[in-house]
C-alpha cells in the first residue's frame, strides 16, 4: 500500500537580508524616496494601504509600479480618477451574458477587484458611488458583484492626492489608508543626483517575494509580542494626540499594532521594540506639520522614563537648592546667659543711657540659625538617595543608548532622520542628567556646611517636599 502523501512544508518567511536586498533594488534610481519605499512595502506586508500626498511629478506612480514588482506573480492595476470617472473604469464592464439572464454583474478580470497591487491617482476625486465601493474593497477585500460578494486578492493599494479633503466621506476614505506619506520634490542638494539617476524600468526583481513567503511573514507577525512598555507608550501617545484634537480611531490603533508586528517580523524579531514606534507619525497624522510634531515628541520620549525625565528631575533638584538657600539664610533670636536678648553694642548703650541698664527691653535681634546633627544628617540622607536614583537612571540611559545602537545595526525600516534625532535626544538627556547630578551634589555640600549647634543633636526635620520620582 502506497504511503499517504505528505503535506508540503510551510514556507519560511523571507529573512532580513532578503528583505534588505529587495528594498535596495526597489530604491535604485529613486532619489530621496527611501522612507516612502520602505513604508509602502511594510504596509503591503501588513496588508495595509498607503496614501501619498504631494504635487504631480514626484514619483508617486513609479513607487506604486515598483511595489507591484516586489511581489512575484502579482497583478497590477492603475487608474487616474476624475469627477467624470465611471465605476466601469475601476470595477469592470457589465457582463452582457449576465444581463441576458437578468443578472447585474461585472467582468472584473483585469480590473481593480482582480488586482493584487493597485495605484489610484487623485483618489479623492472619484464620485461618492466610487468611493463608497472602494471603502468595502479596501477594508474587507471584498467586492459586491451583483447578488454576491466576491473575495479579492488585493494586497495593497497606493493612493495619491495633491490634498486631503475634510468632508465626511473624505475622512472615512482617508481612514482606510493606514500610512500617509507627504511626498515633496527633491531638495536642492539632491537635484544633481536626480538629473544623473534616471528611474530605470524593470520587468521584475530577482528577489521578488512569492505569495507563500508573504503569507509566512504574516504568520510570523501573528506571533510577535507587544510588550507592556510599548503598550504603555501607545496609550500615552493616544492620550497626547487626543489632547491635541487629533482623532485616531480604535480600528486604526489595531492596524497600527499589526504594522508594528510586521516590522518586527521582517527583522526576525519576536517582540515589538519601543523604537518601532517611529512609525506612529505616518499612521496617526495626515499632514506633514503634525507628523513632524508627533515625530519630535517620540524622539524625545523614547528611552526616557517620564518619572525621571530631566524636567521633573530639575524641579526636584531646585526644591533642594531652594531649601538649602533658605536654611543658610535663616536666623534665630540671640539671648545672653541671663535670658536677655543680645543687642549690638551701640543700641545697648543708647537704651541703657535712656532708661538704665535694668530697663533694656527684650528686643529681638538675630543671629545665623544653627542646626543639630540630626537635622543635617536627615538632609544629607535625602540628597544621597536622590543621587543614587540619578546614578541608576544614568545607567539605564546608557543601556538605552546601547539598545538603540543595537536596534539600528539590524534595522530595516527605520527612517534615518528619526534615528538620528532619537540618538541625539538620548545623548542630550544623558548630558542633562549629569548636570543635575552635579547640582544635587553641590546642594548636598551646602547642607553639610550648615552651622551646627554645639553639643546638641537636635531633631530630624520634615523631608524636603518635591514631586515623586520613579524607582
VOGU-3710 file (C-alpha; in Angstrom, 3 decimals, decimal comma):
1> xxxxxxxxxx> 0,000/0,000/0,000  1,424/3,353/-1,025  2,106/5,732/1,814  -0,195/8,729/2,146  1,248/11,851/0,504  2,911/14,166/2,976  1,810/17,808/3,059  4,211/20,351/1,668  6,235/22,013/4,438  5,122/25,541/5,206
11> xxxxxxxxxx> 7,255/28,192/3,549  9,612/30,137/5,777  9,247/33,906/5,945  11,858/35,842/3,972  14,950/36,607/6,022  16,134/40,063/6,905  18,934/40,028/4,323  16,469/39,067/1,626  14,205/41,978/2,503  17,139/44,405/2,654
21> xxxxxxxxxx> 18,263/43,337/-0,840  14,736/43,710/-2,188  14,355/47,182/-0,713  17,702/48,264/-2,150  16,561/47,136/-5,612  13,266/48,960/-5,246  15,012/52,176/-4,201  17,546/52,057/-7,019  17,066/55,110/-9,240  14,686/56,890/-6,865
31> xxxxxxxxxx> 16,084/59,995/-5,169  15,020/60,843/-1,591  12,358/58,141/-1,572  13,948/55,652/0,821  11,387/56,143/3,590  8,460/56,165/1,167  9,575/52,907/-0,484  10,166/51,133/2,808  6,924/52,250/4,401  4,919/51,269/1,321
41> xxxxxxxxxx> 6,499/47,788/1,323  5,973/47,397/5,068  2,337/48,490/4,753  1,821/45,930/1,985  3,391/43,171/4,080  0,970/44,104/6,868  -1,927/44,042/4,404  -2,443/47,789/4,633  -2,687/50,687/2,178  -0,538/53,780/1,655
51> xxxxxxxxxx> -1,573/57,304/0,693  0,995/59,574/-0,982  0,241/63,272/-0,564  2,112/65,684/-2,807  2,274/67,511/-6,138  2,424/65,766/-9,518  5,763/64,574/-10,836  7,190/63,315/-7,528  7,498/59,609/-8,448  4,252/58,512/-6,791
61> xxxxxxxxxx> 3,153/56,297/-9,679  6,692/54,937/-10,124  6,737/53,924/-6,478  3,449/52,035/-6,905  4,702/50,216/-10,005  7,822/49,141/-8,179  5,786/47,927/-5,249  3,916/45,673/-7,678  7,235/44,192/-8,860  8,179/43,352/-5,270
71> xxxxxxxxxx> 5,541/40,588/-5,242  6,108/37,767/-7,685  3,169/36,770/-9,847  1,037/39,724/-8,784  -1,458/41,593/-10,940  -1,215/45,354/-11,181  -3,992/47,894/-11,773  -3,635/51,638/-12,229  -6,202/54,370/-12,770  -6,458/58,167/-12,555
81> xxxxxxxxxx> -9,755/59,313/-11,060  -11,615/62,424/-12,156  -15,095/63,661/-11,418  -16,132/62,069/-14,710  -14,744/58,587/-13,894  -17,444/55,902/-14,031  -17,465/52,678/-11,982  -16,778/50,559/-15,097  -13,292/52,054/-15,322  -12,340/50,636/-11,925
91> xxxxxxxxxx> -14,512/47,600/-11,415  -15,029/46,330/-14,948  -17,826/46,485/-17,550  -21,213/44,940/-17,085  -21,480/41,357/-18,304  -23,771/41,204/-21,319  -24,365/37,480/-20,890  -25,337/38,022/-17,248  -27,739/40,807/-18,229  -29,395/38,437/-20,697
101> xxxxxxxxxx> -30,097/36,204/-17,696  -31,398/39,141/-15,628  -28,217/39,331/-13,514  -26,367/42,569/-12,841  -22,710/41,504/-12,770  -19,383/42,915/-13,833  -16,485/41,320/-15,646  -13,787/42,091/-13,082  -10,839/40,306/-14,705  -8,073/42,818/-15,309
111> xxxxxxxxxx> -9,700/45,468/-13,118  -9,286/46,554/-9,508  -11,214/43,640/-7,885  -8,786/41,273/-9,673  -5,544/43,111/-8,750  -3,005/42,360/-6,032  -1,336/45,801/-6,106  -3,141/48,901/-7,342  -2,365/52,566/-7,815  -5,271/55,012/-7,745
121> xxxxxxxxxx> -4,203/58,546/-8,602  -6,203/61,583/-7,421  -8,063/59,112/-5,287  -10,423/61,615/-3,658  -11,724/62,961/-6,967  -13,945/59,964/-7,625  -17,689/60,169/-7,236  -19,370/59,194/-3,984  -20,544/55,945/-5,615  -16,951/55,008/-6,481
131> xxxxxxxxxx> -15,554/55,981/-3,083  -18,262/54,046/-1,253  -17,496/50,931/-3,307  -13,785/51,413/-2,618  -14,405/51,603/1,132  -15,528/47,970/1,241  -12,901/46,804/-1,200  -10,028/48,406/0,714  -11,145/47,311/4,166  -12,884/43,974/3,604
141> xxxxxxxxxx> -11,001/42,846/0,445  -14,409/42,075/-0,989  -16,413/43,415/-3,908  -20,186/43,374/-4,292  -20,690/41,966/-7,775  -24,406/41,746/-8,390  -26,090/39,480/-5,842  -22,859/38,028/-4,455  -19,852/39,395/-2,626  -16,568/38,261/-4,189
151> xxxxxxxxxx> -13,310/37,805/-2,325  -10,497/39,910/-3,836  -6,750/39,053/-3,895  -5,800/42,651/-3,084  -2,579/43,021/-1,080  -2,236/46,787/-1,000  -3,431/49,969/-2,698  -1,320/53,063/-3,110  -3,451/56,161/-3,374  -2,186/59,566/-4,437
161> xxxxxxxxxx> -3,591/63,025/-3,930  -2,481/66,637/-4,015  -4,504/67,437/-0,917  -6,651/65,653/1,647  -10,312/66,766/1,759  -12,058/67,479/5,041  -15,592/66,323/4,164  -17,211/63,356/5,910  -16,796/60,863/3,070  -13,222/62,004/2,509
171> xxxxxxxxxx> -12,420/61,462/6,199  -13,893/57,950/6,125  -11,949/57,116/2,975  -8,746/58,610/4,381  -9,048/56,303/7,387  -8,691/53,285/5,063  -5,086/54,310/4,342  -3,026/53,374/7,368  0,194/55,027/6,178  0,010/58,635/4,958
181> xxxxxxxxxx> 3,212/59,942/3,379  3,851/63,539/2,314  5,947/63,451/-0,867  7,775/66,634/-1,852  10,055/67,483/-4,783  13,678/66,569/-4,121  15,748/69,061/-2,163  18,173/71,372/-3,917  21,199/69,399/-2,757  19,730/66,205/-4,255
191> xxxxxxxxxx> 18,827/67,771/-7,591  22,097/66,783/-9,328  21,502/63,168/-8,251  18,001/63,381/-9,721  19,406/64,515/-13,067  22,133/61,872/-13,046  19,984/58,921/-11,964  17,062/58,232/-14,234  14,487/55,809/-12,893  15,027/52,590/-14,791
201> xxxxxxxxxx> 12,104/50,491/-15,894  12,182/46,912/-14,677  10,296/43,859/-15,756  10,853/42,030/-12,488  13,018/41,849/-9,406  15,113/38,731/-8,766  14,263/38,955/-5,085  10,503/39,439/-5,501  8,529/37,785/-2,723  6,441/34,754/-3,539
211> xxxxxxxxxx> 2,901/34,578/-2,234  3,748/31,766/0,178  6,608/33,857/1,588  4,303/36,819/2,119  1,838/34,594/3,942  4,651/33,112/6,037  5,714/36,608/7,076  2,106/37,347/8,004  2,041/34,236/10,200  5,305/35,323/11,824
221> xxxxxxxxxx> 3,749/38,720/12,568  0,852/36,903/14,275  3,352/35,531/16,781  5,091/38,835/17,577  4,548/40,001/21,156  3,572/43,516/22,193  5,324/44,219/25,495  3,967/46,250/28,403  6,308/49,175/27,784  5,257/49,525/24,142
231> xxxxxxxxxx> 1,577/49,181/25,077  2,018/51,882/27,714  3,684/54,223/25,222  0,879/53,638/22,736  -1,626/54,606/25,442  0,414/57,698/26,236  0,549/58,629/22,536  -3,210/58,129/22,224  -3,896/60,458/25,152  -1,471/63,060/23,840
241> xxxxxxxxxx> -2,957/63,035/20,342  -6,478/63,269/21,731  -5,408/66,237/23,853  -4,218/67,968/20,687  -7,524/67,335/18,946  -6,125/64,637/16,657  -8,645/61,803/16,465  -7,292/58,316/15,785  -9,950/55,615/15,503  -9,835/52,395/17,506
251> xxxxxxxxxx> -9,675/50,500/14,217  -6,578/52,447/13,253  -4,843/51,650/16,568  -5,456/47,946/15,959  -3,975/48,298/12,467  -1,003/50,218/13,862  -0,211/47,315/16,185  -0,382/44,952/13,211  2,063/47,181/11,318  4,447/47,198/14,298
261> xxxxxxxxxx> 4,314/43,397/14,459  5,004/43,129/10,730  8,001/45,446/11,127  9,404/43,263/13,897  8,754/40,040/11,946  10,525/41,476/8,902  13,631/41,949/11,019  13,382/38,485/12,555  12,255/39,682/15,976  9,576/38,122/18,167
271> xxxxxxxxxx> 8,716/41,289/20,088  7,929/44,867/19,153  10,676/47,263/20,264  9,978/50,759/21,556  11,976/52,102/18,618  9,423/50,588/16,226  7,102/53,356/17,394  8,873/55,690/14,966  6,103/54,522/12,600  3,398/56,341/14,577
281> xxxxxxxxxx> 3,615/59,770/12,869  2,845/58,267/9,449  -0,161/56,388/10,831  -1,730/58,938/13,168  -1,428/62,311/11,405  -2,410/63,163/7,830  -0,232/66,208/7,168  3,489/66,853/7,357  3,290/69,501/10,081  1,501/67,263/12,561
291> xxxxxxxxxx> 3,609/64,269/11,604  6,748/66,278/12,394  5,262/67,252/15,768  4,494/63,608/16,664  7,954/62,511/15,481  9,688/65,153/17,621  7,745/64,086/20,703  8,574/60,431/20,078  12,267/61,124/19,500  12,435/62,957/22,833
301> xxxxxxxxxx> 10,256/60,437/24,666  11,501/57,002/23,585  14,010/55,571/26,023  13,420/58,387/28,516  11,457/57,374/31,603  8,832/60,034/32,253  9,120/59,696/36,036  12,828/60,613/35,870  12,864/62,862/32,815  15,133/65,952/33,087
311> xxxxxxxxxx> 12,248/68,440/33,515  10,957/66,553/36,548  14,444/65,931/37,940  15,185/69,628/37,518  12,190/70,581/39,666  13,301/68,117/42,345  16,864/69,457/42,416  15,518/73,022/42,504  13,448/72,130/45,588  16,631/71,087/47,438
321> xxxxxxxxxx> 18,504/74,154/46,211  15,741/76,445/47,458  15,641/74,627/50,812  19,375/74,856/51,448  19,323/78,523/50,443  16,520/79,171/52,925  18,287/77,298/55,729  21,532/79,186/55,190  19,655/82,488/55,230  17,534/81,627/58,302
331> xxxxxxxxxx> 18,124/83,442/61,582  17,160/82,960/65,253  16,732/85,309/68,258  20,004/85,761/70,164  19,861/85,623/74,039  22,639/86,142/76,585  23,261/83,877/79,591  20,749/85,785/81,728  17,975/85,273/79,209  18,160/88,793/77,808
341> xxxxxxxxxx> 18,125/89,341/74,072  21,511/90,402/72,856  21,735/93,848/71,290  24,589/95,181/69,259  26,874/97,438/71,385  25,679/100,791/70,071  21,997/100,051/70,554  22,565/98,580/74,053  24,447/101,711/75,177  21,719/104,009/73,841
351> xxxxxxxxxx> 18,972/102,104/75,686  20,994/101,982/78,939  21,645/105,752/78,912  17,941/106,484/78,462  16,343/104,127/80,979  19,042/102,377/82,911  20,600/99,010/82,406  17,705/97,196/84,062  15,306/98,637/81,542  16,956/97,110/78,479
361> xxxxxxxxxx> 13,961/95,761/76,526  13,701/92,290/75,160  14,045/93,483/71,565  14,576/90,762/69,003  17,967/90,618/67,363  19,019/87,892/65,010  21,928/85,563/64,600  22,573/82,931/61,954  20,498/79,839/62,675  22,365/76,738/63,808
371> xxxxxxxxxx> 21,301/73,140/63,212  21,636/69,905/65,109  23,431/66,866/63,698  20,121/65,030/63,262  18,818/67,798/61,018  21,917/67,835/58,809  22,097/64,025/58,658  18,460/63,835/57,505  19,081/66,353/54,735  22,218/64,547/53,567
381> xxxxxxxxxx> 20,443/61,182/53,564  17,688/62,593/51,369  20,250/64,022/48,932  22,197/60,760/48,901  19,027/58,919/47,955  18,400/61,388/45,129  21,952/60,990/43,803  21,609/57,197/43,897  18,407/57,427/41,857  20,111/59,727/39,368
391> xxxxxxxxxx> 23,030/57,296/39,077  20,687/54,374/38,440  18,867/56,393/35,832  22,148/57,351/34,153  22,982/53,639/33,920  19,528/52,984/32,472  20,039/55,697/29,852  23,409/54,231/28,953  21,709/50,892/28,420  19,051/52,568/26,270
401> xxxxxxxxxx> 21,728/54,097/24,060  23,323/50,692/23,601  19,894/49,227/22,895  19,230/51,863/20,222  22,638/51,252/18,648  21,944/47,501/18,504  18,488/48,151/17,040  19,914/50,388/14,311  22,519/47,798/13,326  19,775/45,399/12,268
411> xxxxxxxxxx> 17,028/47,892/11,396  15,370/47,509/8,004  12,568/50,054/8,034  13,526/52,980/10,287  13,835/56,477/8,883  17,442/57,688/9,168  16,417/61,205/10,217  14,300/59,871/13,084  17,087/57,533/14,203  19,499/60,455/14,308
421> xxxxxxxxxx> 17,037/62,645/16,226  16,307/59,893/18,762  20,023/59,290/19,330  20,673/62,993/19,814  17,741/63,249/22,242  19,116/60,384/24,346  22,566/61,986/24,343  21,118/65,317/25,428  19,203/63,575/28,217  22,375/61,883/29,458
431> xxxxxxxxxx> 24,148/65,246/29,488  21,259/66,969/31,298  21,116/64,226/33,936  24,854/64,592/34,507  24,460/68,322/35,109  21,589/67,702/37,540  23,723/65,204/39,441  26,400/67,862/39,923  23,788/70,335/41,133  22,438/67,766/43,598
441> xxxxxxxxxx> 25,963/67,159/44,923  26,513/70,918/45,242  23,310/71,215/47,279  24,493/68,331/49,445  27,753/70,152/50,095  25,877/73,258/51,204  23,688/71,226/53,576  26,844/69,674/55,018  28,209/73,195/55,608  25,236/74,408/57,681
451> xxxxxxxxxx> 26,317/75,954/61,036  25,997/73,466/63,893  24,541/73,644/67,389  27,274/72,963/69,909  26,705/69,722/71,792  23,108/69,347/70,622  21,817/66,534/68,442  18,533/68,262/67,656  15,730/66,574/65,751  15,241/65,476/62,175
461> xxxxxxxxxx> 13,161/67,860/60,018  10,355/67,018/57,668  11,776/65,845/54,311  12,104/68,403/51,549  8,842/68,272/49,609  9,167/67,559/45,885  7,469/65,711/43,056  7,514/61,937/43,401  10,182/60,152/41,395  10,172/56,700/39,889
471> x> 12,050/53,845/41,484
//
